[in-house]
């Protein structure tokens, strides 16, 4: 039980340090206040922002998120298309097995389908 006594001593020292910081609070427990022992007003959670005006993601709307996803998927679809063409060329020259063409075709179809989804989703946002 030596570890438990050590932890209790450590938390006691931390509480003492917070009280000595001169924040004007008389709290003696970590759970009795907000950050650094400052009292928390009723109905206010100190972990949450007070208003939506000062959030750093306030400009990220669903339309801009859909556009960002669409741009990423278009780039990925271009890369998958180039891979499909390289695999097709390899199959035609008997360098790559034919099953690789099926795998590449499935990847191309999936990438294209998600790109179309994000395009339609972006267009549907007002």
Chimera marker file (.cmm) of the C-alpha trace (Angstrom):
<marker_set name="trace">
<marker id="1" x="0.000" y="0.000" z="0.000" r="1" g="1" b="0" radius="0.5"/>
<marker id="2" x="3.042" y="2.247" z="-0.219" r="1" g="1" b="0" radius="0.5"/>
<marker id="3" x="1.931" y="3.510" z="-3.668" r="1" g="1" b="0" radius="0.5"/>
<marker id="4" x="-1.435" y="4.695" z="-2.325" r="1" g="1" b="0" radius="0.5"/>
<marker id="5" x="0.197" y="6.698" z="0.443" r="1" g="1" b="0" radius="0.5"/>
<marker id="6" x="2.592" y="8.217" z="-2.066" r="1" g="1" b="0" radius="0.5"/>
<marker id="7" x="-0.260" y="9.271" z="-4.349" r="1" g="1" b="0" radius="0.5"/>
<marker id="8" x="-2.162" y="10.817" z="-1.436" r="1" g="1" b="0" radius="0.5"/>
<marker id="9" x="0.948" y="12.764" z="-0.463" r="1" g="1" b="0" radius="0.5"/>
<marker id="10" x="1.421" y="13.911" z="-4.084" r="1" g="1" b="0" radius="0.5"/>
<marker id="11" x="-2.196" y="15.111" z="-4.365" r="1" g="1" b="0" radius="0.5"/>
<marker id="12" x="-1.889" y="16.879" z="-1.023" r="1" g="1" b="0" radius="0.5"/>
<marker id="13" x="1.180" y="18.732" z="-2.254" r="1" g="1" b="0" radius="0.5"/>
<marker id="14" x="-0.567" y="19.644" z="-5.512" r="1" g="1" b="0" radius="0.5"/>
<marker id="15" x="-3.552" y="21.057" z="-3.583" r="1" g="1" b="0" radius="0.5"/>
<marker id="16" x="-1.168" y="23.063" z="-1.425" r="1" g="1" b="0" radius="0.5"/>
<marker id="17" x="0.565" y="24.464" z="-4.527" r="1" g="1" b="0" radius="0.5"/>
<marker id="18" x="-2.752" y="25.566" z="-6.044" r="1" g="1" b="0" radius="0.5"/>
<marker id="19" x="-3.721" y="27.322" z="-2.819" r="1" g="1" b="0" radius="0.5"/>
<marker id="20" x="-0.367" y="29.099" z="-2.636" r="1" g="1" b="0" radius="0.5"/>
<marker id="21" x="-0.727" y="30.429" z="-6.177" r="1" g="1" b="0" radius="0.5"/>
<marker id="22" x="-2.854" y="33.248" z="-4.790" r="1" g="1" b="0" radius="0.5"/>
<marker id="23" x="-5.923" y="32.750" z="-6.923" r="1" g="1" b="0" radius="0.5"/>
<marker id="24" x="-8.242" y="33.887" z="-4.133" r="1" g="1" b="0" radius="0.5"/>
<marker id="25" x="-9.999" y="30.573" z="-3.877" r="1" g="1" b="0" radius="0.5"/>
<marker id="26" x="-10.418" y="28.689" z="-0.636" r="1" g="1" b="0" radius="0.5"/>
<marker id="27" x="-10.949" y="25.308" z="-2.247" r="1" g="1" b="0" radius="0.5"/>
<marker id="28" x="-9.034" y="22.376" z="-0.843" r="1" g="1" b="0" radius="0.5"/>
<marker id="29" x="-10.132" y="19.711" z="-3.293" r="1" g="1" b="0" radius="0.5"/>
<marker id="30" x="-9.565" y="19.166" z="-7.028" r="1" g="1" b="0" radius="0.5"/>
<marker id="31" x="-13.254" y="18.398" z="-7.656" r="1" g="1" b="0" radius="0.5"/>
<marker id="32" x="-14.624" y="21.479" z="-5.920" r="1" g="1" b="0" radius="0.5"/>
<marker id="33" x="-13.831" y="24.019" z="-8.587" r="1" g="1" b="0" radius="0.5"/>
<marker id="34" x="-12.731" y="24.719" z="-12.115" r="1" g="1" b="0" radius="0.5"/>
<marker id="35" x="-9.191" y="25.006" z="-13.434" r="1" g="1" b="0" radius="0.5"/>
<marker id="36" x="-6.632" y="25.893" z="-10.734" r="1" g="1" b="0" radius="0.5"/>
<marker id="37" x="-9.314" y="25.682" z="-8.050" r="1" g="1" b="0" radius="0.5"/>
<marker id="38" x="-11.306" y="28.665" z="-9.306" r="1" g="1" b="0" radius="0.5"/>
<marker id="39" x="-14.983" y="28.417" z="-8.412" r="1" g="1" b="0" radius="0.5"/>
<marker id="40" x="-17.355" y="27.435" z="-11.184" r="1" g="1" b="0" radius="0.5"/>
<marker id="41" x="-20.605" y="29.327" z="-11.602" r="1" g="1" b="0" radius="0.5"/>
<marker id="42" x="-23.792" y="27.287" z="-11.542" r="1" g="1" b="0" radius="0.5"/>
<marker id="43" x="-24.774" y="25.876" z="-14.910" r="1" g="1" b="0" radius="0.5"/>
<marker id="44" x="-21.381" y="26.565" z="-16.508" r="1" g="1" b="0" radius="0.5"/>
<marker id="45" x="-19.004" y="23.807" z="-17.553" r="1" g="1" b="0" radius="0.5"/>
<marker id="46" x="-15.450" y="25.194" z="-17.742" r="1" g="1" b="0" radius="0.5"/>
<marker id="47" x="-14.494" y="22.615" z="-20.377" r="1" g="1" b="0" radius="0.5"/>
<marker id="48" x="-16.989" y="24.042" z="-22.888" r="1" g="1" b="0" radius="0.5"/>
<marker id="49" x="-16.650" y="27.281" z="-24.829" r="1" g="1" b="0" radius="0.5"/>
<marker id="50" x="-18.894" y="30.088" z="-23.655" r="1" g="1" b="0" radius="0.5"/>
<marker id="51" x="-20.204" y="30.985" z="-27.107" r="1" g="1" b="0" radius="0.5"/>
<marker id="52" x="-19.982" y="29.839" z="-30.707" r="1" g="1" b="0" radius="0.5"/>
<marker id="53" x="-18.505" y="33.176" z="-31.813" r="1" g="1" b="0" radius="0.5"/>
<marker id="54" x="-14.993" y="32.353" z="-30.668" r="1" g="1" b="0" radius="0.5"/>
<marker id="55" x="-14.702" y="28.764" z="-31.851" r="1" g="1" b="0" radius="0.5"/>
<marker id="56" x="-11.798" y="28.029" z="-34.174" r="1" g="1" b="0" radius="0.5"/>
<marker id="57" x="-14.000" y="25.823" z="-36.400" r="1" g="1" b="0" radius="0.5"/>
<marker id="58" x="-16.863" y="28.265" z="-36.789" r="1" g="1" b="0" radius="0.5"/>
<marker id="59" x="-16.227" y="28.620" z="-40.552" r="1" g="1" b="0" radius="0.5"/>
<marker id="60" x="-16.351" y="24.848" z="-41.186" r="1" g="1" b="0" radius="0.5"/>
<marker id="61" x="-19.897" y="24.309" z="-42.363" r="1" g="1" b="0" radius="0.5"/>
<marker id="62" x="-21.286" y="21.086" z="-43.743" r="1" g="1" b="0" radius="0.5"/>
<marker id="63" x="-20.992" y="22.504" z="-47.251" r="1" g="1" b="0" radius="0.5"/>
<marker id="64" x="-17.298" y="23.328" z="-46.853" r="1" g="1" b="0" radius="0.5"/>
<marker id="65" x="-16.635" y="19.937" z="-45.224" r="1" g="1" b="0" radius="0.5"/>
<marker id="66" x="-18.385" y="18.213" z="-48.137" r="1" g="1" b="0" radius="0.5"/>
<marker id="67" x="-16.313" y="20.269" z="-50.577" r="1" g="1" b="0" radius="0.5"/>
<marker id="68" x="-13.086" y="19.348" z="-48.786" r="1" g="1" b="0" radius="0.5"/>
<marker id="69" x="-14.059" y="15.667" z="-48.885" r="1" g="1" b="0" radius="0.5"/>
<marker id="70" x="-14.938" y="15.998" z="-52.571" r="1" g="1" b="0" radius="0.5"/>
<marker id="71" x="-11.545" y="17.514" z="-53.407" r="1" g="1" b="0" radius="0.5"/>
<marker id="72" x="-9.770" y="14.737" z="-51.507" r="1" g="1" b="0" radius="0.5"/>
<marker id="73" x="-11.789" y="12.052" z="-53.249" r="1" g="1" b="0" radius="0.5"/>
<marker id="74" x="-11.167" y="13.555" z="-56.688" r="1" g="1" b="0" radius="0.5"/>
<marker id="75" x="-7.419" y="13.417" z="-56.032" r="1" g="1" b="0" radius="0.5"/>
<marker id="76" x="-7.699" y="9.853" z="-54.775" r="1" g="1" b="0" radius="0.5"/>
<marker id="77" x="-9.811" y="8.855" z="-57.793" r="1" g="1" b="0" radius="0.5"/>
<marker id="78" x="-7.154" y="10.253" z="-60.118" r="1" g="1" b="0" radius="0.5"/>
<marker id="79" x="-4.489" y="8.167" z="-58.371" r="1" g="1" b="0" radius="0.5"/>
<marker id="80" x="-6.649" y="5.023" z="-58.479" r="1" g="1" b="0" radius="0.5"/>
<marker id="81" x="-7.359" y="5.631" z="-62.174" r="1" g="1" b="0" radius="0.5"/>
<marker id="82" x="-3.643" y="5.865" z="-62.926" r="1" g="1" b="0" radius="0.5"/>
<marker id="83" x="-3.095" y="2.625" z="-60.989" r="1" g="1" b="0" radius="0.5"/>
<marker id="84" x="-5.897" y="0.957" z="-62.961" r="1" g="1" b="0" radius="0.5"/>
<marker id="85" x="-4.348" y="2.026" z="-66.258" r="1" g="1" b="0" radius="0.5"/>
<marker id="86" x="-0.935" y="0.735" z="-65.157" r="1" g="1" b="0" radius="0.5"/>
<marker id="87" x="-2.474" y="-2.582" z="-64.070" r="1" g="1" b="0" radius="0.5"/>
<marker id="88" x="-4.412" y="-2.866" z="-67.339" r="1" g="1" b="0" radius="0.5"/>
<marker id="89" x="-1.225" y="-2.257" z="-69.299" r="1" g="1" b="0" radius="0.5"/>
<marker id="90" x="0.564" y="-4.871" z="-67.216" r="1" g="1" b="0" radius="0.5"/>
<marker id="91" x="-2.191" y="-7.433" z="-67.807" r="1" g="1" b="0" radius="0.5"/>
<marker id="92" x="-2.151" y="-6.795" z="-71.555" r="1" g="1" b="0" radius="0.5"/>
<marker id="93" x="1.616" y="-7.408" z="-71.637" r="1" g="1" b="0" radius="0.5"/>
<marker id="94" x="1.331" y="-10.526" z="-69.423" r="1" g="1" b="0" radius="0.5"/>
<marker id="95" x="3.424" y="-8.939" z="-66.669" r="1" g="1" b="0" radius="0.5"/>
<marker id="96" x="0.661" y="-8.669" z="-64.051" r="1" g="1" b="0" radius="0.5"/>
<marker id="97" x="-1.826" y="-11.471" z="-63.213" r="1" g="1" b="0" radius="0.5"/>
<marker id="98" x="-5.390" y="-10.958" z="-64.415" r="1" g="1" b="0" radius="0.5"/>
<marker id="99" x="-6.771" y="-11.064" z="-60.853" r="1" g="1" b="0" radius="0.5"/>
<marker id="100" x="-4.903" y="-7.839" z="-60.114" r="1" g="1" b="0" radius="0.5"/>
<marker id="101" x="-7.069" y="-6.193" z="-62.761" r="1" g="1" b="0" radius="0.5"/>
<marker id="102" x="-10.209" y="-7.206" z="-60.875" r="1" g="1" b="0" radius="0.5"/>
<marker id="103" x="-8.840" y="-5.787" z="-57.625" r="1" g="1" b="0" radius="0.5"/>
<marker id="104" x="-7.884" y="-2.553" z="-59.334" r="1" g="1" b="0" radius="0.5"/>
<marker id="105" x="-11.303" y="-2.331" z="-61.017" r="1" g="1" b="0" radius="0.5"/>
<marker id="106" x="-13.072" y="-2.735" z="-57.661" r="1" g="1" b="0" radius="0.5"/>
<marker id="107" x="-10.924" y="0.022" z="-56.151" r="1" g="1" b="0" radius="0.5"/>
<marker id="108" x="-11.668" y="2.295" z="-59.094" r="1" g="1" b="0" radius="0.5"/>
<marker id="109" x="-15.404" y="1.669" z="-58.853" r="1" g="1" b="0" radius="0.5"/>
<marker id="110" x="-15.474" y="2.285" z="-55.099" r="1" g="1" b="0" radius="0.5"/>
<marker id="111" x="-13.452" y="5.475" z="-55.408" r="1" g="1" b="0" radius="0.5"/>
<marker id="112" x="-15.650" y="6.753" z="-58.221" r="1" g="1" b="0" radius="0.5"/>
<marker id="113" x="-18.845" y="5.911" z="-56.286" r="1" g="1" b="0" radius="0.5"/>
<marker id="114" x="-17.689" y="7.812" z="-53.182" r="1" g="1" b="0" radius="0.5"/>
<marker id="115" x="-16.627" y="10.756" z="-55.345" r="1" g="1" b="0" radius="0.5"/>
<marker id="116" x="-20.075" y="10.896" z="-56.939" r="1" g="1" b="0" radius="0.5"/>
<marker id="117" x="-21.665" y="10.657" z="-53.479" r="1" g="1" b="0" radius="0.5"/>
<marker id="118" x="-19.658" y="13.617" z="-52.191" r="1" g="1" b="0" radius="0.5"/>
<marker id="119" x="-20.463" y="15.600" z="-55.348" r="1" g="1" b="0" radius="0.5"/>
<marker id="120" x="-24.200" y="15.022" z="-54.920" r="1" g="1" b="0" radius="0.5"/>
<marker id="121" x="-23.973" y="15.681" z="-51.187" r="1" g="1" b="0" radius="0.5"/>
<marker id="122" x="-22.086" y="18.954" z="-51.792" r="1" g="1" b="0" radius="0.5"/>
<marker id="123" x="-24.633" y="20.079" z="-54.376" r="1" g="1" b="0" radius="0.5"/>
<marker id="124" x="-27.536" y="19.282" z="-52.012" r="1" g="1" b="0" radius="0.5"/>
<marker id="125" x="-26.218" y="21.628" z="-49.295" r="1" g="1" b="0" radius="0.5"/>
<marker id="126" x="-27.565" y="25.158" z="-49.425" r="1" g="1" b="0" radius="0.5"/>
<link id1="1" id2="2" r="1" g="1" b="0" radius="0.2"/>
<link id1="2" id2="3" r="1" g="1" b="0" radius="0.2"/>
<link id1="3" id2="4" r="1" g="1" b="0" radius="0.2"/>
<link id1="4" id2="5" r="1" g="1" b="0" radius="0.2"/>
<link id1="5" id2="6" r="1" g="1" b="0" radius="0.2"/>
<link id1="6" id2="7" r="1" g="1" b="0" radius="0.2"/>
<link id1="7" id2="8" r="1" g="1" b="0" radius="0.2"/>
<link id1="8" id2="9" r="1" g="1" b="0" radius="0.2"/>
<link id1="9" id2="10" r="1" g="1" b="0" radius="0.2"/>
<link id1="10" id2="11" r="1" g="1" b="0" radius="0.2"/>
<link id1="11" id2="12" r="1" g="1" b="0" radius="0.2"/>
<link id1="12" id2="13" r="1" g="1" b="0" radius="0.2"/>
<link id1="13" id2="14" r="1" g="1" b="0" radius="0.2"/>
<link id1="14" id2="15" r="1" g="1" b="0" radius="0.2"/>
<link id1="15" id2="16" r="1" g="1" b="0" radius="0.2"/>
<link id1="16" id2="17" r="1" g="1" b="0" radius="0.2"/>
<link id1="17" id2="18" r="1" g="1" b="0" radius="0.2"/>
<link id1="18" id2="19" r="1" g="1" b="0" radius="0.2"/>
<link id1="19" id2="20" r="1" g="1" b="0" radius="0.2"/>
<link id1="20" id2="21" r="1" g="1" b="0" radius="0.2"/>
<link id1="21" id2="22" r="1" g="1" b="0" radius="0.2"/>
<link id1="22" id2="23" r="1" g="1" b="0" radius="0.2"/>
<link id1="23" id2="24" r="1" g="1" b="0" radius="0.2"/>
<link id1="24" id2="25" r="1" g="1" b="0" radius="0.2"/>
<link id1="25" id2="26" r="1" g="1" b="0" radius="0.2"/>
<link id1="26" id2="27" r="1" g="1" b="0" radius="0.2"/>
<link id1="27" id2="28" r="1" g="1" b="0" radius="0.2"/>
<link id1="28" id2="29" r="1" g="1" b="0" radius="0.2"/>
<link id1="29" id2="30" r="1" g="1" b="0" radius="0.2"/>
<link id1="30" id2="31" r="1" g="1" b="0" radius="0.2"/>
<link id1="31" id2="32" r="1" g="1" b="0" radius="0.2"/>
<link id1="32" id2="33" r="1" g="1" b="0" radius="0.2"/>
<link id1="33" id2="34" r="1" g="1" b="0" radius="0.2"/>
<link id1="34" id2="35" r="1" g="1" b="0" radius="0.2"/>
<link id1="35" id2="36" r="1" g="1" b="0" radius="0.2"/>
<link id1="36" id2="37" r="1" g="1" b="0" radius="0.2"/>
<link id1="37" id2="38" r="1" g="1" b="0" radius="0.2"/>
<link id1="38" id2="39" r="1" g="1" b="0" radius="0.2"/>
<link id1="39" id2="40" r="1" g="1" b="0" radius="0.2"/>
<link id1="40" id2="41" r="1" g="1" b="0" radius="0.2"/>
<link id1="41" id2="42" r="1" g="1" b="0" radius="0.2"/>
<link id1="42" id2="43" r="1" g="1" b="0" radius="0.2"/>
<link id1="43" id2="44" r="1" g="1" b="0" radius="0.2"/>
<link id1="44" id2="45" r="1" g="1" b="0" radius="0.2"/>
<link id1="45" id2="46" r="1" g="1" b="0" radius="0.2"/>
<link id1="46" id2="47" r="1" g="1" b="0" radius="0.2"/>
<link id1="47" id2="48" r="1" g="1" b="0" radius="0.2"/>
<link id1="48" id2="49" r="1" g="1" b="0" radius="0.2"/>
<link id1="49" id2="50" r="1" g="1" b="0" radius="0.2"/>
<link id1="50" id2="51" r="1" g="1" b="0" radius="0.2"/>
<link id1="51" id2="52" r="1" g="1" b="0" radius="0.2"/>
<link id1="52" id2="53" r="1" g="1" b="0" radius="0.2"/>
<link id1="53" id2="54" r="1" g="1" b="0" radius="0.2"/>
<link id1="54" id2="55" r="1" g="1" b="0" radius="0.2"/>
<link id1="55" id2="56" r="1" g="1" b="0" radius="0.2"/>
<link id1="56" id2="57" r="1" g="1" b="0" radius="0.2"/>
<link id1="57" id2="58" r="1" g="1" b="0" radius="0.2"/>
<link id1="58" id2="59" r="1" g="1" b="0" radius="0.2"/>
<link id1="59" id2="60" r="1" g="1" b="0" radius="0.2"/>
<link id1="60" id2="61" r="1" g="1" b="0" radius="0.2"/>
<link id1="61" id2="62" r="1" g="1" b="0" radius="0.2"/>
<link id1="62" id2="63" r="1" g="1" b="0" radius="0.2"/>
<link id1="63" id2="64" r="1" g="1" b="0" radius="0.2"/>
<link id1="64" id2="65" r="1" g="1" b="0" radius="0.2"/>
<link id1="65" id2="66" r="1" g="1" b="0" radius="0.2"/>
<link id1="66" id2="67" r="1" g="1" b="0" radius="0.2"/>
<link id1="67" id2="68" r="1" g="1" b="0" radius="0.2"/>
<link id1="68" id2="69" r="1" g="1" b="0" radius="0.2"/>
<link id1="69" id2="70" r="1" g="1" b="0" radius="0.2"/>
<link id1="70" id2="71" r="1" g="1" b="0" radius="0.2"/>
<link id1="71" id2="72" r="1" g="1" b="0" radius="0.2"/>
<link id1="72" id2="73" r="1" g="1" b="0" radius="0.2"/>
<link id1="73" id2="74" r="1" g="1" b="0" radius="0.2"/>
<link id1="74" id2="75" r="1" g="1" b="0" radius="0.2"/>
<link id1="75" id2="76" r="1" g="1" b="0" radius="0.2"/>
<link id1="76" id2="77" r="1" g="1" b="0" radius="0.2"/>
<link id1="77" id2="78" r="1" g="1" b="0" radius="0.2"/>
<link id1="78" id2="79" r="1" g="1" b="0" radius="0.2"/>
<link id1="79" id2="80" r="1" g="1" b="0" radius="0.2"/>
<link id1="80" id2="81" r="1" g="1" b="0" radius="0.2"/>
<link id1="81" id2="82" r="1" g="1" b="0" radius="0.2"/>
<link id1="82" id2="83" r="1" g="1" b="0" radius="0.2"/>
<link id1="83" id2="84" r="1" g="1" b="0" radius="0.2"/>
<link id1="84" id2="85" r="1" g="1" b="0" radius="0.2"/>
<link id1="85" id2="86" r="1" g="1" b="0" radius="0.2"/>
<link id1="86" id2="87" r="1" g="1" b="0" radius="0.2"/>
<link id1="87" id2="88" r="1" g="1" b="0" radius="0.2"/>
<link id1="88" id2="89" r="1" g="1" b="0" radius="0.2"/>
<link id1="89" id2="90" r="1" g="1" b="0" radius="0.2"/>
<link id1="90" id2="91" r="1" g="1" b="0" radius="0.2"/>
<link id1="91" id2="92" r="1" g="1" b="0" radius="0.2"/>
<link id1="92" id2="93" r="1" g="1" b="0" radius="0.2"/>
<link id1="93" id2="94" r="1" g="1" b="0" radius="0.2"/>
<link id1="94" id2="95" r="1" g="1" b="0" radius="0.2"/>
<link id1="95" id2="96" r="1" g="1" b="0" radius="0.2"/>
<link id1="96" id2="97" r="1" g="1" b="0" radius="0.2"/>
<link id1="97" id2="98" r="1" g="1" b="0" radius="0.2"/>
<link id1="98" id2="99" r="1" g="1" b="0" radius="0.2"/>
<link id1="99" id2="100" r="1" g="1" b="0" radius="0.2"/>
<link id1="100" id2="101" r="1" g="1" b="0" radius="0.2"/>
<link id1="101" id2="102" r="1" g="1" b="0" radius="0.2"/>
<link id1="102" id2="103" r="1" g="1" b="0" radius="0.2"/>
<link id1="103" id2="104" r="1" g="1" b="0" radius="0.2"/>
<link id1="104" id2="105" r="1" g="1" b="0" radius="0.2"/>
<link id1="105" id2="106" r="1" g="1" b="0" radius="0.2"/>
<link id1="106" id2="107" r="1" g="1" b="0" radius="0.2"/>
<link id1="107" id2="108" r="1" g="1" b="0" radius="0.2"/>
<link id1="108" id2="109" r="1" g="1" b="0" radius="0.2"/>
<link id1="109" id2="110" r="1" g="1" b="0" radius="0.2"/>
<link id1="110" id2="111" r="1" g="1" b="0" radius="0.2"/>
<link id1="111" id2="112" r="1" g="1" b="0" radius="0.2"/>
<link id1="112" id2="113" r="1" g="1" b="0" radius="0.2"/>
<link id1="113" id2="114" r="1" g="1" b="0" radius="0.2"/>
<link id1="114" id2="115" r="1" g="1" b="0" radius="0.2"/>
<link id1="115" id2="116" r="1" g="1" b="0" radius="0.2"/>
<link id1="116" id2="117" r="1" g="1" b="0" radius="0.2"/>
<link id1="117" id2="118" r="1" g="1" b="0" radius="0.2"/>
<link id1="118" id2="119" r="1" g="1" b="0" radius="0.2"/>
<link id1="119" id2="120" r="1" g="1" b="0" radius="0.2"/>
<link id1="120" id2="121" r="1" g="1" b="0" radius="0.2"/>
<link id1="121" id2="122" r="1" g="1" b="0" radius="0.2"/>
<link id1="122" id2="123" r="1" g="1" b="0" radius="0.2"/>
<link id1="123" id2="124" r="1" g="1" b="0" radius="0.2"/>
<link id1="124" id2="125" r="1" g="1" b="0" radius="0.2"/>
<link id1="125" id2="126" r="1" g="1" b="0" radius="0.2"/>
</marker_set>
